[in-house]
């Protein structure tokens, strides 16, 4: 359960993307962003690019009431999503995950901007933010470490219907503030 002072589906605007609540009419746009096998290559659900695998995932994201779609401000296209959730082993904290971006947006600043918007919102109500990453998802582990998050422990958690092993990363607000300041300073 989220804290009462936290809105899990805000609209957040950045320079290159904006985030807004996922809605039922977003299936086609989000599936278009997810339909390339490369998007899921390092992910535990490597076949999620298939429509019959993606539609149940979309239903889960929609039912969460906490998923945000990422929209490229230049094209107006949906390019991915992310969501807030409360992990079962950290009921008083907030987590960010279930994130993906179309591979055309990898390697630039899009993931950082998405996380900057979501973390800025999360840190208004919480002191720490958690990320849970599959041990095989090296790309996400590296991206999360670049945010300043620290791998704290491993756990088997039920985050999406089946208990699975997760690497648990914590990002403290002070560490995030240092990363943002370094980026702003060009370091």
Secondary structure, DSSP 8 states (H G I E B T S, - for coil): ---TT--TT--EE-SSEEEEE--GGGHHHHHHHH-SGGGGTTSS-TTTTSHHHHHHHHHHHHHHT-EEEEEETTT--EEEEEEEE--TT-TTSEEEEEEEE-GGGTTSSHHHHHHHHHHHHHTTT-SEEEEEE-TT-HHHHHHHHHTT-EEEEEEEEESSSSEEEEEEEEEEHHHHHHHHHHHHTT-
